[in-house]
Each structure stands twice: as structure tokens, then as C-alpha cells.
Amino acid sequence: MLTLVDLAGSENMAKAGTEGVRAREGKAINKSLFELGNVINALAKRLPFVPYRNSALTRILRPALGGNARAAIICTVA
């Protein structure tokens, strides 16, 4: 199975001056990225509980992150 996900990046709302719908979207992106970090940390530390259900993103990526799957993460930082 191949899963491609565009994470869109973290949003700095104060710097961008976002409001309304865009602010809610930015909050959702930040929450998803935070929860993805929590899942990756739990997997790296081999904790008995991995919080996959805390975000829709981590629920979608569960098969790619856990078990015997291989995952590659490509990051572009500007």
C-alpha cells in the first residue's frame, strides 16, 4: 500500500494575521502535526500505548507507521 500525505506545514497565526476560517484550519493543521509527533515519539520509545486515535491524520497513517511497514518522510523547510 502507498499513502501520500501533504502535511501543508505549521501555521503561525500571529505572524500571518489569519482570522476566521483560515485560523480554524491553521489550528487543525497544528493539532494534526502535534499528534503525529506524539505518535512518532511513542513508536520510537516503544511505549505500550500509541495514541493513533487523537487525530484523523494519525488514524489514516496508522498502517504506514506501525507494524512491519516502511515509512519515508520527506521534509522541505523554508
N, C-alpha and C positions, 0 to 999 in steps of 0.2 A: 504494500500500500504506500502511496506517495501523498503526503499532505504538504501543501504550500500555504504559508500564512504571512501576510503583510501586517506587521505589528504597528505601523504608522508612526511610532515614536511617542515619547513622553511629551506632554504639553505643559508649558509654563504659562499658566493663565494670567498671572500678574504682569508678566513681561509682554505678552501678546495682546492684553486688554480684551480678552474674549468674554462674552456675556450670553445669556440665554441658552439656546440650543447648543451652540458651539461649546459653551462652558460645561454643559452636561456631558457632551461627547468626550471632551478632554478628561473629565473626571472618570468616565468609564474606561478610557484608554489607560489612564494612570493606575486604576484599580486592577485591570487585567494584567498589566506588566508587573505590578507588585505581587499579585497572586502567582504569576508564572515564576517569579523569583523565589517565592516561598516553596513552590513545588520542586524546583531545581535544587534548592538547598536541602530539602527533606530527602530527596533522592540521593544527593551527594553524601549526606551524613548517614544514609541507610536507616532512617527513622522508621519505626513500625507503622506510623500513620502518615500518609501523604495526602495533603488537602486538595485533591483534584476538584472537588465539588464547589469550591469557593468562587469559581469564575467560569463563564461559558467557554472562554479560551482554553483553560486548563482541562475542561471536560472534553473538548474537541481534540486536544493534543495528547490526551491520556495514552492512547495506543502507541503513539510515537515516542513518548517519554519514558514509559515504564516497560517492564518485561525484557524481552530479548531484542527489542527493536534498536535500530541505529538512528541517531538523530544528528543533523548538522545544522548549526545556527550560523547564519551569515549576517554580520552587523556592519552597517555603514554609519559612522559618526561624523557629524559636521560641527 
